[in-house]
Amino acid sequence: MTTVVAAEQLAQRIAEGIQRRPGLRSLFRPLTNWYGGATGHRQLGLRFDDLLEEEREDVAKALTRLPAKEAYDRIYRIRRAVQCSYQQKLLPRDQWTKPEEDVPYLSPLVEQIQAEMAEAKALDTLEVVKKH
């Protein structure tokens, strides 16, 4: 397991723990809103899942499973963000990605593929033990 995947799984477990506790959730909500704005991806019209590295095997497989419209929208968002980067400008405020629009669309597929890959690896390394 790569370090990136292990870090993502740890972050996922921490996030799930925070979500289960209303006190912690209300404590971390301002921090998450600040971080979402501070990353800058929303000002370029991107969603958080647009930032996943396409070179990773699990992400590449997940991209092939996206519906055609979602894949087209993703490419459009990335190309528009690259153009803004070249021009060293941000999109007009009315074109920024709103927090309620920044929902995971690729992460669930990546998690599904990671589970499939783990299952395949477990089956590939399966040892049959004969009982005498």
C-alpha positions as CSV (number, residue, x, y, z in Angstrom):
1,M,0.0,0.0,0.0
2,T,1.4,3.4,-0.9
3,T,1.9,6.1,1.6
4,V,-0.6,8.3,-0.2
5,V,-3.3,5.7,0.0
6,A,-2.5,5.0,3.7
7,A,-2.7,8.8,4.4
8,E,-6.0,9.0,2.6
9,Q,-7.5,6.1,4.5
10,L,-6.3,7.6,7.8
11,A,-7.9,11.0,6.9
12,Q,-11.1,9.2,6.0
13,R,-11.2,7.4,9.3
14,I,-10.6,10.7,11.2
15,A,-13.3,12.4,9.1
16,E,-15.8,9.7,9.8
17,G,-15.0,9.9,13.6
18,I,-15.6,13.7,13.5
19,Q,-18.9,13.2,11.6
20,R,-20.2,10.8,14.2
21,R,-19.7,13.3,17.0
22,P,-21.9,16.4,16.8
23,G,-19.7,18.4,19.2
24,L,-16.6,17.8,17.1
25,R,-18.5,18.3,13.9
26,S,-19.6,21.8,15.0
27,L,-16.1,22.6,16.2
28,F,-14.5,21.6,12.9
29,R,-17.1,23.1,10.5
30,P,-15.6,26.6,10.4
31,L,-12.2,25.1,9.9
32,T,-13.4,23.0,7.0
33,N,-15.2,26.0,5.4
34,W,-12.0,28.0,5.7
35,Y,-9.8,25.3,4.3
36,G,-12.2,24.8,1.4
37,G,-11.9,28.5,0.5
38,A,-8.2,28.7,1.2
39,T,-7.2,25.9,-1.2
40,G,-8.3,28.1,-4.1
41,H,-9.7,25.3,-6.3
42,R,-13.2,26.7,-6.0
43,Q,-12.1,30.1,-7.3
44,L,-11.0,28.3,-10.4
45,G,-14.3,26.5,-10.8
46,L,-12.9,23.1,-9.7
47,R,-14.3,20.5,-7.4
48,F,-12.1,18.8,-4.9
49,D,-12.2,15.5,-6.7
50,D,-10.8,17.3,-9.8
51,L,-7.5,17.5,-7.9
52,L,-7.0,13.8,-7.6
53,E,-3.9,12.6,-9.4
54,E,-4.8,10.9,-12.7
55,E,-1.5,9.0,-12.7
56,R,-2.6,6.8,-9.8
57,E,-3.9,3.4,-11.1
58,D,-7.1,3.5,-9.0
59,V,-8.0,7.0,-10.1
60,A,-7.3,6.2,-13.8
61,K,-9.7,3.2,-13.5
62,A,-12.3,5.4,-11.8
63,L,-12.1,7.9,-14.6
64,T,-13.0,5.2,-17.1
65,R,-16.2,4.4,-15.0
66,L,-17.5,8.0,-14.9
67,P,-20.6,8.7,-16.9
68,A,-19.9,10.6,-20.1
69,K,-21.5,13.9,-19.0
70,E,-19.5,13.9,-15.7
71,A,-16.3,13.1,-17.5
72,Y,-17.0,15.9,-20.0
73,D,-17.8,18.4,-17.2
74,R,-14.6,17.4,-15.4
75,I,-12.4,18.0,-18.5
76,Y,-14.2,21.4,-19.0
77,R,-13.5,22.5,-15.4
78,I,-9.9,21.5,-15.6
79,R,-9.3,23.2,-19.0
80,R,-11.0,26.4,-17.7
81,A,-8.8,26.3,-14.6
82,V,-5.6,25.8,-16.6
83,Q,-6.6,28.8,-18.8
84,C,-7.2,30.9,-15.7
85,S,-3.8,29.8,-14.4
86,Y,-2.1,30.8,-17.7
87,Q,-3.7,34.2,-17.5
88,Q,-3.0,34.5,-13.7
89,K,-6.6,35.4,-13.0
90,L,-9.5,33.9,-11.0
91,L,-13.0,33.3,-12.4
92,P,-15.6,35.9,-11.7
93,R,-17.2,35.3,-8.3
94,D,-20.5,34.1,-9.8
95,Q,-18.6,31.3,-11.6
96,W,-16.8,30.0,-8.5
97,T,-17.8,26.5,-7.3
98,K,-20.1,26.8,-4.3
99,P,-19.5,24.6,-1.3
100,E,-22.8,22.8,-1.8
101,E,-21.7,22.0,-5.4
102,D,-18.3,20.6,-4.3
103,V,-19.6,17.1,-3.7
104,P,-17.5,13.9,-4.3
105,Y,-18.2,12.4,-7.7
106,L,-14.9,10.5,-8.2
107,S,-13.9,9.5,-4.6
108,P,-16.7,6.9,-4.2
109,L,-15.5,5.2,-7.5
110,V,-11.9,5.3,-6.3
111,E,-12.8,3.7,-3.0
112,Q,-14.7,1.0,-4.8
113,I,-11.8,0.3,-7.1
114,Q,-9.4,0.2,-4.1
115,A,-11.6,-2.4,-2.4
116,E,-11.7,-4.4,-5.7
117,M,-7.9,-4.2,-6.0
118,A,-7.5,-5.3,-2.3
119,E,-9.9,-8.2,-2.9
120,A,-8.0,-9.2,-6.1
121,K,-4.7,-9.1,-4.2
122,A,-6.1,-11.2,-1.4
123,L,-7.3,-13.8,-3.9
124,D,-4.0,-13.8,-5.8
125,T,-2.1,-14.5,-2.6
126,L,-4.6,-17.0,-1.3
127,E,-3.0,-20.1,0.1
128,V,-4.9,-23.4,0.1
129,V,-4.2,-25.5,3.1
130,K,-5.0,-29.2,2.8
131,K,-6.5,-30.9,5.9
132,H,-5.1,-34.4,6.5
